[in-house]
């Protein structure tokens, strides 16, 4: 959609403080005029933009001057740098936390997740591996910022693994790894727990990626074949992704029709309210797998509720699933409060040929509501029970019954002390989280992306 650029000439005489400032007419002014017009047309908070912006500012600063105080996720980038900020996971394939150990007082890194066949995985990193140094620099209060920057730099980096032996940290041989392309299968683990004849399905799902929808449907088919009566969806490291894939999961967790409202997208005065039913959302998918409600119904589980595990790294489309399920199925959320991306948007670029502006906007266009009209989770969706995965060391394996989040879900399902006994086998050494890379990665990931209405 073409945004017309209008340049108005003003007199150069004395101006009062209420006079409209004329845009600069040089190349910078034209870029900023395009930014202003585009945001005025699309931006959710367009009504709050200043009437007299400073067109002499550099584009990045000009864009910032137009942003609403509550806007955390809109951005502008030069076309040469398009693609957004890279993260530890996108470079190396692992998440980690830095904690302060209550016994030793030391700052310790712990790998919370390592995707299979990634640089970190090939270097031996697994969930629960501890490390005391990055590039031979010991972790400390003073070095944490530097260490985090190194671990998200994309350069070859080394860490020093360590083990806790006889009340002391024993260093091991350092390992190093370079960055490479990460293409993770987000359907990480599908399994079930069984107790007293009741089966509980479990799915660890790491990203809503349409290219893997066929495997997502296959995971639900396996759970359905096992006739699970309860289900745990683990989204603790899920930063979001495809809204269509989100709708597909919703359609396999609860009963919906093609006309069932998936969500409501509320824009500015020009864009108004966009109601997306299941059929409309599914038509945006680039994957044929699960692209119709009847196909989803064939994989649907027979559930009376669903347990969803979340953390501060649960964001965007993952939060959308939590919120949009609630009108259709009781959701028992366990873990930590989510990131708080209750917004959707799309890229805005100069459509003219030839292009006159090389900058690209990623702006918030909509606020997100479920079919009951509920949303406003910009501070995050709070779980029914707060549970930290760092509350028990060493960390349990992904999908293990004695992982604190899974243990809480199983306790609510079964009321079994067997789960408590399993948890007691892990030493509850208090630690104080200082930095969580998965949360930082999720903060830099895009908000919900939706096709631009025409």
TORKOL-975766 format. One record per residue (C-alpha): residue in one letter; residue number from 1; x, y, z. Coordinates in steps of 0.05 Angstrom, whole numbers, plus 32768, in hexadecimal, padded with zeros to 4 digits. Layout:
<kezas>
+----+-----+------+------+------+
! aa !   i !    X !    Y !    Z !
+----+-----+------+------+------+
!  A ! NUM !    X !    Y !    Z !
...
+----+-----+------+------+------+
</kezas>
This chain:
<kezas>
+----+-----+------+------+------+
! aa !   i !    X !    Y !    Z !
+----+-----+------+------+------+
!  X !   1 ! 8000 ! 8000 ! 8000 !
!  X !   2 ! 801F ! 8042 ! 7FEA !
!  X !   3 ! 8026 ! 8079 ! 801D !
!  X !   4 ! 8021 ! 80BC ! 7FFA !
!  X !   5 ! 8057 ! 80ED ! 800F !
!  X !   6 ! 803E ! 8134 ! 8013 !
!  X !   7 ! 806E ! 816E ! 801C !
!  X !   8 ! 804D ! 81AF ! 8031 !
!  X !   9 ! 8070 ! 81F2 ! 8029 !
!  X !  10 ! 806D ! 8222 ! 8063 !
!  X !  11 ! 8081 ! 826B ! 8069 !
!  X !  12 ! 80C5 ! 8277 ! 8086 !
!  X !  13 ! 80B0 ! 82B1 ! 80B1 !
!  X !  14 ! 80AB ! 82B2 ! 80FC !
!  X !  15 ! 8086 ! 8276 ! 8119 !
!  X !  16 ! 805F ! 8270 ! 8159 !
!  X !  17 ! 8069 ! 8232 ! 8184 !
!  X !  18 ! 8028 ! 8215 ! 8168 !
!  X !  19 ! 803D ! 821A ! 811F !
!  X !  20 ! 8047 ! 81D8 ! 80FA !
!  X !  21 ! 8090 ! 81CC ! 80EB !
!  X !  22 ! 809E ! 81C2 ! 80A1 !
!  X !  23 ! 80C1 ! 8181 ! 808F !
!  X !  24 ! 8109 ! 8187 ! 8079 !
!  X !  25 ! 8109 ! 8182 ! 802D !
!  X !  26 ! 814C ! 815F ! 8025 !
!  X !  27 ! 8155 ! 8114 ! 8021 !
!  X !  28 ! 8153 ! 810D ! 806D !
!  X !  29 ! 8113 ! 8133 ! 8070 !
!  X !  30 ! 80F3 ! 8107 ! 803B !
!  X !  31 ! 8107 ! 80C8 ! 8061 !
!  X !  32 ! 80EA ! 80E3 ! 80A2 !
!  X !  33 ! 80AB ! 80FA ! 807E !
!  X !  34 ! 80A1 ! 80B3 ! 8064 !
!  X !  35 ! 80AC ! 8098 ! 80AB !
!  X !  36 ! 8079 ! 80C9 ! 80C7 !
!  X !  37 ! 8045 ! 80BB ! 8092 !
!  X !  38 ! 804D ! 8070 ! 8097 !
!  X !  39 ! 8047 ! 8070 ! 80E3 !
!  X !  40 ! 800C ! 80A0 ! 80DF !
!  X !  41 ! 7FE9 ! 806D ! 80B3 !
!  X !  42 ! 7FFB ! 802B ! 80D5 !
!  X !  43 ! 8014 ! 8038 ! 811C !
!  X !  44 ! 7FE6 ! 8022 ! 8155 !
!  X !  45 ! 7FF7 ! 8061 ! 817C !
!  X !  46 ! 7FF4 ! 8090 ! 8140 !
!  X !  47 ! 7FC6 ! 80C0 ! 8165 !
!  X !  48 ! 7FFD ! 80CF ! 8197 !
!  X !  49 ! 8033 ! 80E1 ! 8165 !
!  X !  50 ! 804C ! 8128 ! 816B !
!  X !  51 ! 802E ! 8159 ! 813A !
!  X !  52 ! 8070 ! 817F ! 8135 !
!  X !  53 ! 80A8 ! 814B ! 8130 !
!  X !  54 ! 80F0 ! 815F ! 8124 !
!  X !  55 ! 80FD ! 814A ! 80DC !
!  X !  56 ! 8147 ! 815B ! 80E3 !
!  X !  57 ! 8154 ! 811E ! 810F !
!  X !  58 ! 8177 ! 80E1 ! 80F5 !
!  X !  59 ! 8142 ! 80AC ! 80E0 !
!  X !  60 ! 814D ! 807F ! 811C !
!  X !  61 ! 8146 ! 80B9 ! 814D !
!  X !  62 ! 810C ! 80D6 ! 8126 !
!  X !  63 ! 80E8 ! 8093 ! 812A !
!  X !  64 ! 80F6 ! 808F ! 8175 !
!  X !  65 ! 80D9 ! 80D5 ! 817E !
!  X !  66 ! 8097 ! 80BC ! 8162 !
!  X !  67 ! 8091 ! 807E ! 818D !
!  X !  68 ! 805E ! 8078 ! 81C5 !
!  X !  69 ! 807A ! 806E ! 820B !
!  X !  70 ! 805A ! 8029 ! 820F !
!  X !  71 ! 8077 ! 8011 ! 81CD !
!  X !  72 ! 80B0 ! 7FE1 ! 81DD !
!  X !  73 ! 80B3 ! 7FBA ! 819C !
!  X !  74 ! 80AC ! 7FE6 ! 815E !
!  X !  75 ! 80ED ! 7FF1 ! 8139 !
!  X !  76 ! 810D ! 800F ! 80FC !
!  X !  77 ! 8147 ! 7FF4 ! 80D5 !
!  X !  78 ! 8171 ! 8006 ! 8099 !
!  X !  79 ! 8163 ! 7FD5 ! 8062 !
!  X !  80 ! 81AC ! 7FBF ! 8063 !
!  X !  81 ! 81A3 ! 7FA7 ! 80AB !
!  X !  82 ! 815D ! 7F8A ! 80A5 !
!  X !  83 ! 8151 ! 7F4A ! 80CC !
!  X !  84 ! 8154 ! 7F63 ! 8113 !
!  X !  85 ! 8184 ! 7F56 ! 814C !
!  X !  86 ! 81A2 ! 7F10 ! 8150 !
!  X !  87 ! 81A3 ! 7EEA ! 8190 !
!  X !  88 ! 81CA ! 7EB4 ! 81B5 !
!  X !  89 ! 8199 ! 7E7F ! 819D !
!  X !  90 ! 8196 ! 7E96 ! 8155 !
!  X !  91 ! 81E3 ! 7E97 ! 8151 !
!  X !  92 ! 81F6 ! 7E59 ! 817A !
!  X !  93 ! 81B6 ! 7E33 ! 818A !
!  X !  94 ! 81B3 ! 7E36 ! 81D6 !
!  X !  95 ! 8193 ! 7E5C ! 8210 !
!  X !  96 ! 81B5 ! 7E69 ! 8253 !
!  X !  97 ! 81AA ! 7E8B ! 8295 !
!  X !  98 ! 81DD ! 7EAD ! 82C2 !
!  X !  99 ! 81CF ! 7EA4 ! 830C !
!  X ! 100 ! 81F1 ! 7EB4 ! 834D !
!  X ! 101 ! 81FD ! 7E74 ! 8374 !
!  X ! 102 ! 81E7 ! 7E7B ! 83BC !
!  X ! 103 ! 821B ! 7E4B ! 83D9 !
!  X ! 104 ! 825A ! 7E63 ! 83B5 !
!  X ! 105 ! 8243 ! 7EAA ! 83A4 !
!  X ! 106 ! 825F ! 7E9F ! 835E !
!  X ! 107 ! 823E ! 7EB6 ! 831E !
!  X ! 108 ! 822F ! 7E77 ! 82F5 !
!  X ! 109 ! 8214 ! 7E6D ! 82B0 !
!  X ! 110 ! 81E5 ! 7E32 ! 82A4 !
!  X ! 111 ! 81CE ! 7E19 ! 8260 !
!  X ! 112 ! 8182 ! 7E15 ! 8262 !
!  X ! 113 ! 8178 ! 7DFA ! 821B !
!  X ! 114 ! 81A3 ! 7DE4 ! 81E1 !
!  X ! 115 ! 8182 ! 7DD3 ! 819F !
!  X ! 116 ! 819A ! 7D94 ! 817D !
!  X ! 117 ! 81D1 ! 7D98 ! 8148 !
!  X ! 118 ! 81E0 ! 7DE1 ! 8154 !
!  X ! 119 ! 8226 ! 7DFE ! 8161 !
!  X ! 120 ! 821B ! 7DFD ! 81AC !
!  X ! 121 ! 8200 ! 7DB6 ! 81AC !
!  X ! 122 ! 823A ! 7D9D ! 8183 !
!  X ! 123 ! 8269 ! 7DBE ! 81B5 !
!  X ! 124 ! 824A ! 7D94 ! 81EC !
!  X ! 125 ! 821A ! 7DC6 ! 820A !
!  X ! 126 ! 81DC ! 7DA6 ! 8228 !
!  X ! 127 ! 81A5 ! 7DBD ! 8257 !
!  X ! 128 ! 81C4 ! 7DC1 ! 829D !
!  X ! 129 ! 820C ! 7DCD ! 8288 !
!  X ! 130 ! 822C ! 7E02 ! 82B5 !
!  X ! 131 ! 8262 ! 7E33 ! 82A0 !
!  X ! 132 ! 828C ! 7E64 ! 82C7 !
!  X ! 133 ! 82AE ! 7E8D ! 8291 !
!  X ! 134 ! 82A3 ! 7EA9 ! 824B !
!  X ! 135 ! 82E2 ! 7EAE ! 8220 !
!  X ! 136 ! 830C ! 7EA1 ! 825E !
!  X ! 137 ! 82EC ! 7EDC ! 8282 !
!  X ! 138 ! 82CE ! 7EC4 ! 82C4 !
!  X ! 139 ! 8285 ! 7ED6 ! 82CE !
!  X ! 140 ! 827C ! 7F0D ! 8301 !
!  X ! 141 ! 824E ! 7F47 ! 830F !
!  X ! 142 ! 827C ! 7F73 ! 82E6 !
!  X ! 143 ! 8284 ! 7F44 ! 82AA !
!  X ! 144 ! 823C ! 7F2D ! 829F !
!  X ! 145 ! 822A ! 7F63 ! 826D !
!  X ! 146 ! 8269 ! 7F56 ! 8245 !
!  X ! 147 ! 825D ! 7F0A ! 8248 !
!  X ! 148 ! 8216 ! 7F12 ! 822F !
!  X ! 149 ! 822D ! 7F3D ! 81F5 !
!  X ! 150 ! 8262 ! 7F0A ! 81E2 !
!  X ! 151 ! 822E ! 7ED2 ! 81E4 !
!  X ! 152 ! 8201 ! 7EF8 ! 81B4 !
!  X ! 153 ! 8238 ! 7F13 ! 8187 !
!  X ! 154 ! 8239 ! 7EDE ! 8151 !
!  X ! 155 ! 8284 ! 7ED7 ! 8158 !
!  X ! 156 ! 82A8 ! 7E98 ! 816C !
!  X ! 157 ! 82A1 ! 7E94 ! 81B8 !
!  X ! 158 ! 82BA ! 7E66 ! 81EF !
!  X ! 159 ! 829E ! 7E53 ! 8233 !
!  X ! 160 ! 82BD ! 7E2E ! 826E !
!  X ! 161 ! 828F ! 7DF6 ! 8287 !
!  X ! 162 ! 8292 ! 7DE5 ! 82D1 !
!  X ! 163 ! 8275 ! 7DB3 ! 8302 !
!  X ! 164 ! 8262 ! 7DBC ! 834C !
!  X ! 165 ! 828E ! 7D8C ! 8374 !
!  X ! 166 ! 829B ! 7D8C ! 83BF !
!  X ! 167 ! 827C ! 7DD2 ! 83C8 !
!  X ! 168 ! 82A8 ! 7DF1 ! 8392 !
!  X ! 169 ! 82A4 ! 7DFE ! 8347 !
!  X ! 170 ! 82D5 ! 7DD3 ! 8320 !
!  X ! 171 ! 82E6 ! 7DEF ! 82DC !
!  X ! 172 ! 82EA ! 7DC1 ! 829F !
!  X ! 173 ! 830B ! 7DCA ! 825B !
!  X ! 174 ! 82F0 ! 7E07 ! 8235 !
!  X ! 175 ! 82C6 ! 7DFB ! 81F7 !
!  X ! 176 ! 82BA ! 7E2B ! 81BD !
!  X ! 177 ! 8288 ! 7E30 ! 8185 !
!  X ! 178 ! 827A ! 7E5D ! 8149 !
!  X ! 179 ! 8237 ! 7E76 ! 8130 !
!  X ! 180 ! 8211 ! 7E55 ! 80F8 !
!  X ! 181 ! 81CB ! 7E52 ! 80DB !
!  X ! 182 ! 8198 ! 7E36 ! 810D !
!  X ! 183 ! 815C ! 7E10 ! 80F2 !
!  X ! 184 ! 813F ! 7DEE ! 812F !
!  X ! 185 ! 8104 ! 7DBE ! 812C !
!  X ! 186 ! 80D7 ! 7DE1 ! 815F !
!  X ! 187 ! 80B1 ! 7DA1 ! 816F !
!  X ! 188 ! 80E8 ! 7D8E ! 81A1 !
!  X ! 189 ! 80C6 ! 7D57 ! 81CA !
!  X ! 190 ! 8084 ! 7D32 ! 81CA !
!  X ! 191 ! 8076 ! 7D00 ! 8202 !
!  X ! 192 ! 8042 ! 7CED ! 8235 !
!  X ! 193 ! 803F ! 7CE0 ! 8280 !
!  X ! 194 ! 8012 ! 7CAA ! 829D !
!  X ! 195 ! 7FF8 ! 7CA2 ! 82E4 !
!  X ! 196 ! 7FBB ! 7C7D ! 82FE !
!  X ! 197 ! 7FA3 ! 7C71 ! 82B7 !
!  X ! 198 ! 7FA4 ! 7CBA ! 82A4 !
!  X ! 199 ! 7FD2 ! 7CCF ! 826B !
!  X ! 200 ! 7FEE ! 7D16 ! 8267 !
!  X ! 201 ! 800B ! 7D2C ! 8224 !
!  X ! 202 ! 8048 ! 7D59 ! 8223 !
!  X ! 203 ! 8062 ! 7D84 ! 81EA !
!  X ! 204 ! 80A0 ! 7DAF ! 81ED !
!  X ! 205 ! 8096 ! 7DE1 ! 81B5 !
!  X ! 206 ! 80CB ! 7E16 ! 81A9 !
!  X ! 207 ! 80B3 ! 7E43 ! 8171 !
!  X ! 208 ! 8075 ! 7E4C ! 8145 !
!  X ! 209 ! 8094 ! 7E3C ! 8101 !
!  X ! 210 ! 8067 ! 7E2B ! 80C7 !
!  X ! 211 ! 809C ! 7E01 ! 80A5 !
!  X ! 212 ! 8096 ! 7DCF ! 80DE !
!  X ! 213 ! 8049 ! 7DCE ! 80E2 !
!  X ! 214 ! 8048 ! 7D88 ! 80C6 !
!  X ! 215 ! 8071 ! 7D70 ! 8102 !
!  X ! 216 ! 8044 ! 7D97 ! 8131 !
!  X ! 217 ! 8008 ! 7D73 ! 8116 !
!  X ! 218 ! 802D ! 7D31 ! 811B !
!  X ! 219 ! 803C ! 7D3F ! 8165 !
!  X ! 220 ! 7FF2 ! 7D4A ! 8173 !
!  X ! 221 ! 7FE1 ! 7D0B ! 814B !
!  X ! 222 ! 800F ! 7CE3 ! 8179 !
!  X ! 223 ! 7FEF ! 7D01 ! 81B8 !
!  X ! 224 ! 7FAA ! 7CF4 ! 819D !
!  X ! 225 ! 7FBC ! 7CAC ! 818D !
!  X ! 226 ! 7FD1 ! 7CA3 ! 81D5 !
!  X ! 227 ! 7F8E ! 7CBF ! 81EB !
!  X ! 228 ! 7FAB ! 7CF2 ! 821B !
!  X ! 229 ! 7F79 ! 7D10 ! 824B !
!  X ! 230 ! 7FA5 ! 7D49 ! 8262 !
!  X ! 231 ! 7FDA ! 7D71 ! 823D !
!  X ! 232 ! 8016 ! 7D9D ! 824E !
!  X ! 233 ! 802F ! 7DCE ! 8219 !
!  X ! 234 ! 8074 ! 7DE7 ! 822A !
!  X ! 235 ! 8080 ! 7E2C ! 820D !
!  X ! 236 ! 80B4 ! 7E44 ! 823F !
!  X ! 237 ! 80E7 ! 7E57 ! 8208 !
!  X ! 238 ! 80B5 ! 7E66 ! 81D0 !
!  X ! 239 ! 80BF ! 7EAD ! 81B5 !
!  X ! 240 ! 8083 ! 7EA9 ! 8186 !
!  X ! 241 ! 8083 ! 7EA6 ! 813A !
!  X ! 242 ! 804A ! 7E96 ! 810A !
!  X ! 243 ! 8004 ! 7EAA ! 811F !
!  X ! 244 ! 7FE8 ! 7E75 ! 80F0 !
!  X ! 245 ! 8010 ! 7E3E ! 8113 !
!  X ! 246 ! 7FF6 ! 7E59 ! 8155 !
!  X ! 247 ! 7FAE ! 7E52 ! 813B !
!  X ! 248 ! 7FBD ! 7E0B ! 8124 !
!  X ! 249 ! 7FD3 ! 7DF8 ! 816A !
!  X ! 250 ! 7F95 ! 7E19 ! 8188 !
!  X ! 251 ! 7F6A ! 7DF1 ! 8157 !
!  X ! 252 ! 7F89 ! 7DB0 ! 816F !
!  X ! 253 ! 7F80 ! 7DC0 ! 81B9 !
!  X ! 254 ! 7F37 ! 7DD5 ! 81B8 !
!  X ! 255 ! 7EF8 ! 7DD2 ! 818F !
!  X ! 256 ! 7EF0 ! 7E0A ! 815D !
!  X ! 257 ! 7ECE ! 7E15 ! 811A !
!  X ! 258 ! 7EE5 ! 7E3B ! 80DD !
!  X ! 259 ! 7EBB ! 7E76 ! 80F5 !
!  X ! 260 ! 7ED5 ! 7E75 ! 813D !
!  X ! 261 ! 7EF8 ! 7EB6 ! 814E !
!  X ! 262 ! 7F42 ! 7EAA ! 8157 !
!  X ! 263 ! 7F52 ! 7EF1 ! 816C !
!  X ! 264 ! 7F42 ! 7F3A ! 8164 !
!  X ! 265 ! 7F77 ! 7F6B ! 814C !
!  X ! 266 ! 7F6A ! 7FB4 ! 8161 !
!  X ! 267 ! 7F8D ! 7FEA ! 813A !
!  X ! 268 ! 7F8C ! 8036 ! 8136 !
!  X ! 269 ! 7F50 ! 805F ! 811E !
!  X ! 270 ! 7F60 ! 804D ! 80D6 !
!  X ! 271 ! 7F6A ! 8002 ! 80DE !
!  X ! 272 ! 7F34 ! 7FF7 ! 8113 !
!  X ! 273 ! 7F24 ! 7FB0 ! 812A !
!  X ! 274 ! 7F37 ! 7F74 ! 8100 !
!  X ! 275 ! 7F13 ! 7F34 ! 8114 !
!  X ! 276 ! 7F39 ! 7EF5 ! 8100 !
!  X ! 277 ! 7F12 ! 7EB4 ! 8102 !
!  X ! 278 ! 7F35 ! 7E72 ! 80FC !
!  X ! 279 ! 7F2B ! 7E6D ! 80B1 !
!  X ! 280 ! 7F48 ! 7EB2 ! 80A4 !
!  X ! 281 ! 7F85 ! 7EA5 ! 80CF !
!  X ! 282 ! 7F93 ! 7E60 ! 80B1 !
!  X ! 283 ! 7F91 ! 7E7E ! 806A !
!  X ! 284 ! 7FCF ! 7EA7 ! 807C !
!  X ! 285 ! 7FF8 ! 7E67 ! 8086 !
!  X ! 286 ! 802E ! 7E56 ! 8054 !
!  X ! 287 ! 802A ! 7E0D ! 806A !
!  X ! 288 ! 7FF3 ! 7DDF ! 8050 !
!  X ! 289 ! 7FF7 ! 7DB4 ! 808F !
!  X ! 290 ! 7FBD ! 7DC3 ! 80BD !
!  X ! 291 ! 7FA4 ! 7DFB ! 8090 !
!  X ! 292 ! 7F5A ! 7DEA ! 809B !
!  X ! 293 ! 7F31 ! 7DE2 ! 80DA !
!  X ! 294 ! 7F19 ! 7D9B ! 80C7 !
!  X ! 295 ! 7F62 ! 7D84 ! 80C1 !
!  X ! 296 ! 7F71 ! 7DA1 ! 8105 !
!  X ! 297 ! 7F33 ! 7D7F ! 8122 !
!  X ! 298 ! 7F4E ! 7D3C ! 810C !
!  X ! 299 ! 7F8A ! 7D48 ! 813A !
!  X ! 300 ! 7F63 ! 7D68 ! 8173 !
!  X ! 301 ! 7F6E ! 7D50 ! 81BA !
!  X ! 302 ! 7F33 ! 7D43 ! 81E8 !
!  X ! 303 ! 7F46 ! 7D72 ! 8221 !
!  X ! 304 ! 7F21 ! 7D92 ! 825B !
!  X ! 305 ! 7F5B ! 7DC3 ! 8267 !
!  X ! 306 ! 7FA3 ! 7DCE ! 8250 !
!  X ! 307 ! 7FE1 ! 7DDD ! 8278 !
!  X ! 308 ! 8011 ! 7E0F ! 8258 !
!  X ! 309 ! 8057 ! 7E1B ! 8274 !
!  X ! 310 ! 8073 ! 7E61 ! 826A !
!  X ! 311 ! 80AD ! 7E8E ! 827C !
!  X ! 312 ! 80C4 ! 7ED5 ! 826D !
!  X ! 313 ! 80DB ! 7EB9 ! 822A !
!  X ! 314 ! 8094 ! 7EA6 ! 8216 !
!  X ! 315 ! 8080 ! 7EDC ! 81E6 !
!  X ! 316 ! 8058 ! 7EF3 ! 81AB !
!  X ! 317 ! 8032 ! 7EBA ! 8189 !
!  X ! 318 ! 8040 ! 7E8D ! 81C5 !
!  X ! 319 ! 801C ! 7EC0 ! 81F2 !
!  X ! 320 ! 7FE6 ! 7EC4 ! 81BD !
!  X ! 321 ! 7FD8 ! 7E7A ! 81C5 !
!  X ! 322 ! 7FD1 ! 7E82 ! 8211 !
!  X ! 323 ! 7FA2 ! 7EBD ! 820C !
!  X ! 324 ! 7F79 ! 7EA6 ! 81D0 !
!  X ! 325 ! 7F6D ! 7E60 ! 81EB !
!  X ! 326 ! 7F4B ! 7E7A ! 822B !
!  X ! 327 ! 7F05 ! 7E87 ! 820E !
!  X ! 328 ! 7F04 ! 7E3F ! 81F3 !
!  X ! 329 ! 7F2A ! 7E15 ! 8226 !
!  X ! 330 ! 7F41 ! 7E1E ! 826E !
!  X ! 331 ! 7F8B ! 7E2E ! 826F !
!  X ! 332 ! 7FB6 ! 7E1E ! 82AC !
!  X ! 333 ! 7FF4 ! 7E47 ! 82A2 !
!  X ! 334 ! 8031 ! 7E35 ! 82CC !
!  X ! 335 ! 8078 ! 7E52 ! 82CE !
!  X ! 336 ! 8088 ! 7E9C ! 82C9 !
!  X ! 337 ! 8065 ! 7ED9 ! 82AD !
!  X ! 338 ! 806B ! 7EDE ! 8261 !
!  X ! 339 ! 808F ! 7F15 ! 8239 !
!  X ! 340 ! 8052 ! 7F41 ! 822C !
!  X ! 341 ! 804F ! 7F49 ! 81E0 !
!  X ! 342 ! 8004 ! 7F55 ! 81D7 !
!  X ! 343 ! 8010 ! 7F76 ! 8194 !
!  X ! 344 ! 8013 ! 7F67 ! 814A !
!  X ! 345 ! 8032 ! 7F8B ! 810F !
!  X ! 346 ! 8054 ! 7F84 ! 80CC !
!  X ! 347 ! 808D ! 7FA3 ! 80A5 !
!  X ! 348 ! 8081 ! 7FE4 ! 8081 !
!  X ! 349 ! 80B0 ! 7FF4 ! 8047 !
!  X ! 350 ! 80AF ! 8028 ! 8010 !
!  X ! 351 ! 8086 ! 8008 ! 7FD8 !
!  X ! 352 ! 809A ! 8039 ! 7FA2 !
!  X ! 353 ! 80C1 ! 8022 ! 7F66 !
!  X ! 354 ! 80F8 ! 8037 ! 7F67 !
!  X ! 355 ! 80FA ! 8038 ! 7FB3 !
!  X ! 356 ! 8109 ! 807D ! 7FD0 !
!  X ! 357 ! 8112 ! 8069 ! 8019 !
!  X ! 358 ! 813E ! 802F ! 802F !
!  X ! 359 ! 8126 ! 802C ! 8077 !
!  X ! 360 ! 80F5 ! 7FF7 ! 808E !
!  X ! 361 ! 80C4 ! 7FFE ! 80C7 !
!  X ! 362 ! 80AC ! 7FC6 ! 80F5 !
!  X ! 363 ! 8073 ! 7FE9 ! 8119 !
!  X ! 364 ! 803D ! 7FD4 ! 8149 !
!  X ! 365 ! 7FFB ! 7FD6 ! 8123 !
!  X ! 366 ! 7FCC ! 7FAF ! 8150 !
!  X ! 367 ! 7FBE ! 7F9D ! 8198 !
!  X ! 368 ! 7FA7 ! 7F55 ! 81A1 !
!  X ! 369 ! 7F67 ! 7F3C ! 81C1 !
!  X ! 370 ! 7F49 ! 7EF7 ! 81C5 !
!  X ! 371 ! 7F02 ! 7EE5 ! 81AE !
!  X ! 372 ! 7EE7 ! 7EFD ! 81F2 !
!  X ! 373 ! 7F07 ! 7F41 ! 81E8 !
!  X ! 374 ! 7F3D ! 7F35 ! 821D !
!  X ! 375 ! 7F86 ! 7F49 ! 8214 !
!  X ! 376 ! 7FB0 ! 7F81 ! 8232 !
!  X ! 377 ! 7FE8 ! 7F54 ! 8248 !
!  X ! 378 ! 8020 ! 7F84 ! 8237 !
!  X ! 379 ! 803F ! 7F76 ! 827B !
!  X ! 380 ! 803B ! 7F2B ! 826F !
!  X ! 381 ! 8008 ! 7EF4 ! 827D !
!  X ! 382 ! 800E ! 7EDF ! 82C6 !
!  X ! 383 ! 800C ! 7E94 ! 82D3 !
!  X ! 384 ! 7FDE ! 7E72 ! 8304 !
!  X ! 385 ! 801B ! 7E5D ! 832A !
!  X ! 386 ! 8061 ! 7E7A ! 8327 !
!  X ! 387 ! 8096 ! 7E44 ! 831F !
!  X ! 388 ! 80E0 ! 7E4F ! 830E !
!  X ! 389 ! 8106 ! 7E1A ! 82E7 !
!  X ! 390 ! 8144 ! 7E32 ! 830B !
!  X ! 391 ! 8128 ! 7E1E ! 834F !
!  X ! 392 ! 8147 ! 7DD9 ! 834D !
!  X ! 393 ! 818F ! 7DC9 ! 8338 !
!  X ! 394 ! 81A7 ! 7DA5 ! 8311 !
!  X ! 395 ! 8174 ! 7DB6 ! 82DC !
!  X ! 396 ! 8146 ! 7D7D ! 82C8 !
!  X ! 397 ! 8146 ! 7D67 ! 8280 !
!  X ! 398 ! 8112 ! 7D84 ! 8251 !
!  X ! 399 ! 80D2 ! 7D5D ! 825B !
!  X ! 400 ! 80E8 ! 7D3C ! 829C !
!  X ! 401 ! 80B4 ! 7D31 ! 82D3 !
!  X ! 402 ! 80E1 ! 7D53 ! 8307 !
!  X ! 403 ! 80E8 ! 7D94 ! 82E0 !
!  X ! 404 ! 80C8 ! 7DC7 ! 830F !
!  X ! 405 ! 8095 ! 7DE0 ! 82DC !
!  X ! 406 ! 8081 ! 7D9B ! 82C4 !
!  X ! 407 ! 8080 ! 7D80 ! 830B !
!  X ! 408 ! 804E ! 7DB7 ! 831E !
!  X ! 409 ! 8021 ! 7DA5 ! 82E4 !
!  X ! 410 ! 8024 ! 7D5B ! 82F4 !
!  X ! 411 ! 8015 ! 7D68 ! 833D !
!  X ! 412 ! 7FD7 ! 7D8F ! 8328 !
!  X ! 413 ! 7FC2 ! 7D57 ! 82F9 !
!  X ! 414 ! 7FD1 ! 7D1B ! 8324 !
!  X ! 415 ! 7FDB ! 7D35 ! 836B !
!  X ! 416 ! 8013 ! 7D02 ! 836F !
!  X ! 417 ! 804A ! 7D05 ! 83A3 !
!  X ! 418 ! 8074 ! 7CDC ! 8374 !
!  X ! 419 ! 8082 ! 7D1C ! 834E !
!  X ! 420 ! 8096 ! 7D3F ! 838F !
!  X ! 421 ! 80C6 ! 7D07 ! 83A0 !
!  X ! 422 ! 80E5 ! 7D0D ! 835B !
!  X ! 423 ! 80F0 ! 7D57 ! 8366 !
!  X ! 424 ! 8111 ! 7D4B ! 83A9 !
!  X ! 425 ! 8148 ! 7D25 ! 8387 !
!  X ! 426 ! 8160 ! 7D67 ! 836D !
!  X ! 427 ! 8185 ! 7D93 ! 839D !
!  X ! 428 ! 815F ! 7DD5 ! 83A5 !
!  X ! 429 ! 819B ! 7E03 ! 83A8 !
!  X ! 430 ! 8181 ! 7E4A ! 83A8 !
!  X ! 431 ! 819B ! 7E74 ! 836F !
!  X ! 432 ! 818D ! 7EBB ! 835B !
!  X ! 433 ! 8181 ! 7EC5 ! 8310 !
!  X ! 434 ! 81A7 ! 7F00 ! 82F3 !
!  X ! 435 ! 819E ! 7EF8 ! 82A8 !
!  X ! 436 ! 8172 ! 7ECA ! 827D !
!  X ! 437 ! 8186 ! 7EC8 ! 8233 !
!  X ! 438 ! 8145 ! 7EA9 ! 821B !
!  X ! 439 ! 811F ! 7EE6 ! 8236 !
!  X ! 440 ! 814F ! 7F16 ! 8214 !
!  X ! 441 ! 8149 ! 7EEE ! 81D3 !
!  X ! 442 ! 80FD ! 7EF0 ! 81D6 !
!  X ! 443 ! 80FD ! 7F3B ! 81E3 !
!  X ! 444 ! 8122 ! 7F45 ! 81A1 !
!  X ! 445 ! 80F4 ! 7F17 ! 8179 !
!  X ! 446 ! 80BC ! 7F36 ! 814F !
!  X ! 447 ! 8077 ! 7F41 ! 816A !
!  X ! 448 ! 803E ! 7F19 ! 814B !
!  X ! 449 ! 8044 ! 7F22 ! 80FF !
!  X ! 450 ! 8003 ! 7F27 ! 80D8 !
!  X ! 451 ! 7FF5 ! 7F31 ! 808E !
!  X ! 452 ! 7FE5 ! 7F78 ! 807C !
!  X ! 453 ! 7F9A ! 7F80 ! 806F !
!  X ! 454 ! 7F87 ! 7F9D ! 802C !
+----+-----+------+------+------+
</kezas>
